[in-house]
């Protein structure tokens, strides 16, 4: 694993798992959108697509002169090009989306435009056109472990198919914590561990400076970094907006608006509660996650040295590793066949399951995380109860742990090493 991360540090190109799906969309869709946080690799990906597509061109609206040309004549900027046009950071000129609609309605050939954006297009002020029916959107996140290691990364699909990978691994809890605090931003991974904190600080400032004004006109958006730190302290926990607003010393309405801004620029993601209308005891509160495990650890003031000290790590390692698991699943969703909803489960009696994946057919996979090398019968009780509650819809349930082996825990249940998220293995069915 360290060798693979060293490869990223040396600038090795990492193939993106989502690329084949994007290339397929270009064969039958007029506009393909690649959206995601800044520095996740969107520009690199679309540049490579343009370079390998005959007659294609790439432009970036972060370039002041290019942006001025697009603002002066949006329709003219798009016309008269013989091949595919890749437009990077399209949210910088919202008027282009209206021009894009007119252009692809006049000429409906597929694969004419690829656009990228570092914020949700519909969330940007001044955007009146979302290209509904003309665009297929993809989310590109920082690197997944399966991309770094060159492994399949099909964990979520296998679980929903009733399979449980069972790798044997030499990775330890310290290794998983190291991977979590490193995160997946390529530029951060290229830095020495001691220098990543400075990169994360600069990154947050840049995103707020460049993207937040396009989402919210509030003069208090300068407070977003502080609110993000408070979200980081709640990473992988239940979200209580009233408590968040109190700690931030802002009105609750402002806290909700700022959360929406942080979501729109892909820095945080709310995970809704699962409800099968099976019990009135189920909680409806969402969980909140920072979308990169390394950034989340930094926001909490945690580094690998601190997490190795028991007096600091106690109570902290669980959220760090649960967030790491969520971030890996979020990335896999982009190339998953099943594209399941990612949810969590908690009832008012205290029973909870960290993450639930539910596909369109109603199949359910349940995922618990345990920051330890051993799993006891007590640890599986909530999975057993949930399996019995949903019946045949329950495809598989796993406890991801820091130990080396897979252990059968009952029908459709197993404890598996956390590396099963990206490593292959057979099924213990």
C-alpha positions as CSV (number, residue, x, y, z in Angstrom):
1,X,0.0,0.0,0.0
2,X,2.8,2.4,0.9
3,X,4.4,1.7,-2.5
4,X,1.1,2.6,-4.3
5,X,0.8,5.9,-2.4
6,X,4.4,6.6,-3.2
7,X,3.4,6.2,-6.9
8,X,0.8,8.9,-6.5
9,X,3.4,11.1,-4.7
10,X,5.8,10.8,-7.7
11,X,3.1,12.0,-10.0
12,X,2.1,8.6,-11.5
13,X,-1.1,8.9,-13.5
14,X,-3.9,7.1,-11.7
15,X,-6.6,5.7,-14.0
16,X,-10.1,6.8,-12.9
17,X,-12.6,4.1,-12.6
18,X,-15.5,6.3,-13.7
19,X,-13.9,7.1,-17.1
20,X,-15.4,4.2,-19.1
21,X,-18.9,5.3,-18.0
22,X,-18.2,8.8,-19.1
23,X,-16.9,7.6,-22.5
24,X,-20.0,5.4,-22.9
25,X,-22.3,8.4,-22.2
26,X,-20.5,10.4,-24.9
27,X,-21.8,7.9,-27.5
28,X,-25.4,8.7,-26.9
29,X,-25.7,12.0,-24.9
30,X,-25.4,15.5,-26.1
31,X,-23.7,17.0,-23.0
32,X,-21.8,15.1,-20.3
33,X,-21.2,16.8,-17.0
34,X,-18.3,15.9,-14.7
35,X,-19.0,17.5,-11.3
36,X,-17.1,17.4,-8.0
37,X,-14.8,19.2,-5.6
38,X,-11.9,21.3,-6.8
39,X,-8.6,19.4,-7.1
40,X,-10.3,16.0,-7.4
41,X,-8.9,15.5,-10.9
42,X,-11.7,16.7,-13.2
43,X,-9.5,18.9,-15.3
44,X,-6.9,16.1,-15.8
45,X,-9.7,13.6,-16.8
46,X,-11.4,15.8,-19.4
47,X,-8.0,17.0,-20.8
48,X,-7.1,13.3,-21.4
49,X,-10.5,12.7,-23.0
50,X,-10.0,15.7,-25.3
51,X,-6.4,14.6,-26.2
52,X,-7.6,11.2,-27.2
53,X,-10.6,12.3,-29.2
54,X,-9.9,13.4,-32.8
55,X,-10.8,17.0,-33.4
56,X,-11.6,17.7,-29.8
57,X,-10.6,20.9,-27.9
58,X,-10.2,21.8,-24.2
59,X,-10.8,25.2,-22.6
60,X,-10.8,26.3,-19.0
61,X,-12.9,29.1,-17.7
62,X,-10.5,29.6,-14.9
63,X,-8.4,31.3,-17.7
64,X,-9.3,35.0,-17.6
65,X,-9.1,35.6,-21.3
66,X,-11.1,32.5,-22.1
67,X,-13.7,33.5,-19.6
68,X,-14.0,37.0,-21.1
69,X,-14.6,35.5,-24.5
70,X,-17.3,33.2,-23.2
71,X,-19.0,36.1,-21.3
72,X,-18.9,38.4,-24.3
73,X,-20.5,36.0,-26.8
74,X,-21.7,32.7,-25.2
75,X,-23.3,31.3,-28.3
76,X,-20.4,32.2,-30.6
77,X,-18.0,30.6,-28.1
78,X,-19.7,27.3,-28.7
79,X,-20.3,27.3,-32.4
80,X,-18.1,26.6,-35.4
81,X,-16.1,23.8,-33.7
82,X,-15.6,20.6,-35.7
83,X,-15.3,18.2,-32.7
84,X,-16.0,17.7,-29.1
85,X,-15.5,20.8,-26.8
86,X,-14.5,20.2,-23.2
87,X,-15.3,23.2,-21.0
88,X,-13.7,23.2,-17.6
89,X,-15.3,25.0,-14.6
90,X,-18.5,26.0,-16.6
91,X,-20.1,27.5,-13.4
92,X,-17.7,30.5,-13.9
93,X,-20.0,31.7,-16.8
94,X,-23.6,30.7,-16.0
95,X,-24.8,32.2,-19.3
96,X,-23.0,29.4,-21.2
97,X,-25.6,26.9,-20.0
98,X,-28.4,28.8,-21.8
99,X,-26.3,28.9,-24.9
100,X,-25.5,25.2,-24.6
101,X,-29.2,24.4,-24.5
102,X,-29.8,26.3,-27.7
103,X,-26.8,24.8,-29.4
104,X,-27.5,21.1,-28.6
105,X,-31.2,21.6,-29.4
106,X,-30.2,22.9,-32.8
107,X,-27.7,20.1,-33.4
108,X,-28.6,17.0,-31.4
109,X,-25.5,14.8,-32.2
110,X,-24.2,13.0,-29.1
111,X,-20.8,13.7,-27.5
112,X,-20.5,17.3,-28.6
113,X,-19.8,18.8,-25.1
114,X,-18.1,17.8,-21.9
115,X,-18.4,20.3,-19.1
116,X,-17.0,20.2,-15.6
117,X,-18.1,22.1,-12.5
118,X,-16.8,22.5,-9.0
119,X,-20.3,23.3,-7.6
120,X,-23.7,21.9,-8.2
121,X,-24.9,23.7,-11.4
122,X,-28.5,24.2,-10.1
123,X,-27.1,25.8,-6.9
124,X,-25.3,28.6,-8.6
125,X,-26.8,32.1,-8.5
126,X,-27.7,33.3,-12.0
127,X,-28.2,29.7,-13.4
128,X,-31.6,29.4,-15.0
129,X,-30.8,26.4,-17.1
130,X,-29.9,22.9,-15.9
131,X,-29.9,21.1,-19.3
132,X,-32.5,18.7,-18.1
133,X,-32.9,15.8,-20.6
134,X,-29.8,16.9,-22.5
135,X,-27.1,16.1,-19.9
136,X,-25.8,13.0,-18.1
137,X,-24.0,14.0,-14.9
138,X,-21.2,12.2,-13.1
139,X,-19.6,13.0,-9.8
140,X,-15.8,12.7,-9.6
141,X,-14.4,12.6,-6.1
142,X,-10.8,12.5,-4.8
143,X,-9.0,9.2,-5.4
144,X,-10.5,6.0,-4.0
145,X,-8.2,3.3,-2.6
146,X,-9.2,1.0,-5.5
147,X,-8.0,3.6,-7.9
148,X,-4.7,4.1,-6.1
149,X,-4.1,0.3,-5.8
150,X,-5.4,-0.7,-9.2
151,X,-8.0,-3.1,-7.7
152,X,-11.6,-3.5,-8.8
153,X,-13.5,-1.5,-6.2
154,X,-16.8,-3.4,-6.6
155,X,-17.5,-3.9,-2.9
156,X,-20.9,-2.2,-2.9
157,X,-22.2,-4.1,-6.0
158,X,-21.0,-7.4,-4.6
159,X,-22.8,-6.9,-1.3
160,X,-26.0,-6.0,-3.0
161,X,-25.7,-9.2,-5.1
162,X,-25.4,-11.2,-1.8
163,X,-21.7,-11.7,-2.0
164,X,-19.2,-10.9,0.7
165,X,-15.5,-10.5,-0.3
166,X,-13.2,-12.3,2.1
167,X,-9.6,-11.0,1.6
168,X,-6.8,-12.0,3.9
169,X,-4.8,-8.9,4.6
170,X,-1.6,-7.8,6.4
171,X,-3.0,-4.3,6.9
172,X,-3.4,-3.2,10.5
173,X,-5.4,-0.5,12.3
174,X,-2.4,1.8,12.0
175,X,-2.4,1.3,8.2
176,X,-6.1,2.1,7.9
177,X,-5.7,5.3,10.0
178,X,-2.7,6.3,7.8
179,X,-4.8,5.9,4.7
180,X,-7.7,7.8,6.2
181,X,-5.7,10.8,7.3
182,X,-4.0,11.0,3.9
183,X,-7.3,11.2,2.1
184,X,-7.6,11.1,-1.6
185,X,-6.8,14.5,-3.1
186,X,-3.9,13.9,-5.5
187,X,-2.1,17.1,-4.7
188,X,-2.2,16.4,-0.9
189,X,-0.9,12.8,-1.5
190,X,2.1,14.2,-3.4
191,X,3.1,16.1,-0.3
192,X,5.0,14.9,2.7
193,X,2.7,14.0,5.6
194,X,3.9,17.0,7.6
195,X,3.0,19.4,4.8
196,X,-0.5,18.2,4.1
197,X,-2.1,20.3,6.8
198,X,-0.9,23.5,5.0
199,X,-2.4,22.2,1.8
200,X,-5.8,21.5,3.4
201,X,-5.9,25.0,5.0
202,X,-5.2,26.6,1.6
203,X,-7.6,24.4,-0.2
204,X,-10.5,25.3,2.1
205,X,-9.7,29.0,1.7
206,X,-9.5,28.7,-2.1
207,X,-12.8,26.8,-2.4
208,X,-14.6,29.4,-0.2
209,X,-13.1,32.3,-2.1
210,X,-13.8,31.0,-5.6
211,X,-17.0,28.9,-5.3
212,X,-19.0,30.2,-2.3
213,X,-19.8,33.6,-3.8
214,X,-21.4,31.9,-6.8
215,X,-23.7,30.0,-4.4
216,X,-24.6,32.6,-1.7
217,X,-24.5,36.4,-1.8
218,X,-24.3,36.5,2.0
219,X,-21.5,38.7,3.2
220,X,-20.9,36.2,6.0
221,X,-19.7,33.4,3.7
222,X,-16.2,34.2,5.1
223,X,-17.5,32.2,8.1
224,X,-17.7,29.1,6.1
225,X,-14.3,27.7,7.1
226,X,-15.3,28.0,10.7
227,X,-18.6,26.2,10.1
228,X,-16.8,23.5,8.1
229,X,-14.5,22.9,11.1
230,X,-17.6,22.5,13.3
231,X,-19.0,20.0,10.8
232,X,-15.6,18.2,10.9
233,X,-16.1,17.8,14.6
234,X,-19.4,16.1,13.9
235,X,-18.0,14.0,11.0
236,X,-19.8,10.6,10.9
237,X,-22.3,11.8,13.5
238,X,-25.9,12.7,13.6
239,X,-26.6,16.3,12.4
240,X,-28.4,18.6,14.8
241,X,-28.6,22.0,12.9
242,X,-29.8,23.9,16.0
243,X,-26.7,22.7,18.0
244,X,-24.4,23.5,15.1
245,X,-25.9,27.0,14.8
246,X,-25.5,27.6,18.5
247,X,-21.8,26.5,18.4
248,X,-21.2,28.7,15.4
249,X,-23.1,31.7,17.1
250,X,-25.2,32.2,14.0
251,X,-29.0,32.0,13.4
252,X,-30.3,28.5,12.6
253,X,-31.5,29.7,9.2
254,X,-28.0,30.9,8.4
255,X,-26.5,27.5,9.5
256,X,-28.9,25.7,7.1
257,X,-28.0,28.0,4.2
258,X,-24.3,27.6,4.8
259,X,-24.7,23.8,5.0
260,X,-26.4,23.9,1.6
261,X,-23.4,26.0,0.3
262,X,-20.9,23.5,1.7
263,X,-22.9,20.6,0.0
264,X,-23.1,22.5,-3.2
265,X,-19.3,22.8,-3.4
266,X,-18.9,19.1,-2.6
267,X,-17.2,19.5,0.8
268,X,-19.9,17.9,2.9
269,X,-22.6,15.4,2.3
270,X,-25.7,14.6,4.4
271,X,-26.7,10.9,4.6
272,X,-30.4,10.5,5.2
273,X,-31.9,8.0,7.6
274,X,-33.3,4.8,6.2
275,X,-36.9,4.1,6.8
276,X,-38.9,1.2,5.6
277,X,-42.1,2.3,7.3
278,X,-41.5,-0.7,9.5
279,X,-41.4,1.0,12.8
280,X,-42.4,4.4,14.2
281,X,-39.3,4.1,16.4
282,X,-36.9,4.9,13.5
283,X,-35.0,8.1,13.7
284,X,-35.2,10.6,10.9
285,X,-32.1,12.6,11.7
286,X,-29.4,12.7,8.9
287,X,-25.7,11.9,9.4
288,X,-23.1,14.5,8.3
289,X,-19.8,13.6,6.6
290,X,-16.9,15.6,5.2
291,X,-16.4,14.1,1.7
292,X,-12.7,13.4,2.1
293,X,-11.4,11.5,5.1
294,X,-8.0,13.4,5.1
295,X,-9.7,16.7,5.1
296,X,-12.1,15.5,7.9
297,X,-9.1,14.5,10.0
298,X,-7.4,17.8,9.4
299,X,-10.5,19.7,10.4
300,X,-10.6,17.8,13.7
301,X,-7.0,18.6,14.4
302,X,-6.0,14.9,14.1
303,X,-2.9,13.5,12.5
304,X,-1.4,10.0,12.4
305,X,0.9,10.6,15.4
306,X,-1.9,11.8,17.5
307,X,-4.2,8.9,16.5
308,X,-1.4,6.5,17.6
309,X,-1.6,7.9,21.2
310,X,-4.3,6.1,23.2
311,X,-5.1,9.2,25.2
312,X,-5.9,11.1,22.0
313,X,-7.3,8.3,19.8
314,X,-9.8,7.0,22.3
315,X,-13.2,7.9,20.8
316,X,-11.7,9.6,17.8
317,X,-10.5,6.6,15.7
318,X,-14.1,5.3,15.2
319,X,-15.4,8.4,13.4
320,X,-12.2,8.8,11.4
321,X,-12.5,5.2,10.1
322,X,-16.3,5.3,9.6
323,X,-15.8,8.4,7.6
324,X,-13.1,6.7,5.6
325,X,-15.5,3.8,4.8
326,X,-18.2,6.3,3.7
327,X,-15.8,8.2,1.5
328,X,-14.8,4.9,-0.2
329,X,-18.4,4.0,-0.8
330,X,-19.2,7.5,-2.1
331,X,-16.5,7.1,-4.7
332,X,-17.5,3.6,-5.7
333,X,-21.1,4.8,-6.3
334,X,-19.8,6.7,-9.3
335,X,-19.0,3.5,-11.2
336,X,-21.4,1.2,-9.5
337,X,-23.8,-0.8,-11.6
338,X,-26.5,-0.6,-8.9
339,X,-26.1,3.1,-8.0
340,X,-27.7,2.5,-4.6
341,X,-29.0,5.1,-2.1
342,X,-26.5,5.5,0.7
343,X,-28.3,5.8,4.0
344,X,-27.9,5.1,7.7
345,X,-30.2,3.4,10.3
346,X,-30.9,4.3,13.9
347,X,-34.0,3.8,16.1
348,X,-35.0,5.5,19.2
349,X,-34.0,2.5,21.3
350,X,-30.4,3.0,20.4
351,X,-30.0,0.3,17.7
352,X,-28.0,1.7,14.8
353,X,-26.2,0.6,11.6
354,X,-23.5,2.9,10.3
355,X,-24.4,2.7,6.6
356,X,-27.2,1.2,4.5
357,X,-27.1,0.7,0.7
358,X,-30.5,0.2,-1.0
359,X,-30.7,-0.3,-4.7
360,X,-33.7,0.4,-7.0
361,X,-35.0,-3.1,-6.7
362,X,-35.2,-2.7,-2.9
363,X,-32.2,-5.0,-2.1
364,X,-30.5,-3.8,1.0
365,X,-26.9,-4.2,2.3
366,X,-25.9,-3.2,5.8
367,X,-22.4,-2.0,6.8
368,X,-21.1,-1.6,10.3
369,X,-17.6,-0.3,11.1
370,X,-15.5,-1.4,14.1
371,X,-12.2,0.2,14.8
372,X,-10.8,-3.0,16.4
373,X,-9.1,-6.2,15.3
374,X,-11.7,-8.5,17.0
375,X,-15.5,-8.8,16.6
376,X,-17.7,-10.2,19.3
377,X,-21.3,-11.6,19.3
378,X,-22.4,-8.4,20.9
379,X,-21.2,-6.4,17.9
380,X,-23.5,-8.2,15.4
381,X,-26.7,-7.9,17.3
382,X,-28.0,-4.9,15.4
383,X,-27.3,-6.5,12.1
384,X,-29.1,-9.6,13.1
385,X,-32.1,-7.6,14.2
386,X,-32.1,-5.5,11.0
387,X,-31.8,-8.6,8.8
388,X,-34.7,-10.2,10.5
389,X,-36.7,-7.0,10.2
390,X,-36.4,-6.6,6.4
391,X,-36.4,-10.3,5.5
392,X,-35.8,-11.3,1.9
393,X,-34.7,-7.8,0.9
394,X,-31.6,-8.2,3.0
395,X,-28.8,-9.1,0.6
396,X,-25.8,-9.1,3.0
397,X,-24.5,-7.5,6.1
398,X,-20.9,-6.9,7.2
399,X,-18.8,-5.5,10.0
400,X,-15.7,-3.9,8.6
401,X,-12.9,-4.3,11.1
402,X,-9.1,-3.8,11.4
403,X,-8.3,-7.6,11.7
404,X,-6.8,-9.8,9.1
405,X,-9.5,-12.3,8.3
406,X,-13.2,-12.8,7.4
407,X,-15.3,-14.4,10.0
408,X,-18.8,-15.8,9.4
409,X,-21.3,-14.4,11.8
410,X,-24.6,-16.0,10.6
411,X,-26.8,-16.2,7.6
412,X,-25.8,-13.5,5.1
413,X,-23.6,-11.9,7.8
414,X,-19.8,-11.7,8.1
415,X,-17.0,-9.7,9.7
416,X,-14.5,-8.7,7.0
417,X,-11.2,-6.7,6.9
418,X,-11.7,-3.1,6.0
419,X,-9.5,-3.7,2.9
420,X,-12.5,-5.6,1.4
421,X,-13.6,-2.2,0.3
422,X,-11.1,-2.4,-2.5
423,X,-9.5,-5.8,-2.4
424,X,-10.9,-8.8,-4.2
425,X,-11.8,-12.1,-2.5
426,X,-14.2,-15.0,-2.6
427,X,-17.6,-15.2,-1.0
428,X,-18.2,-17.2,2.2
429,X,-21.7,-18.1,1.1
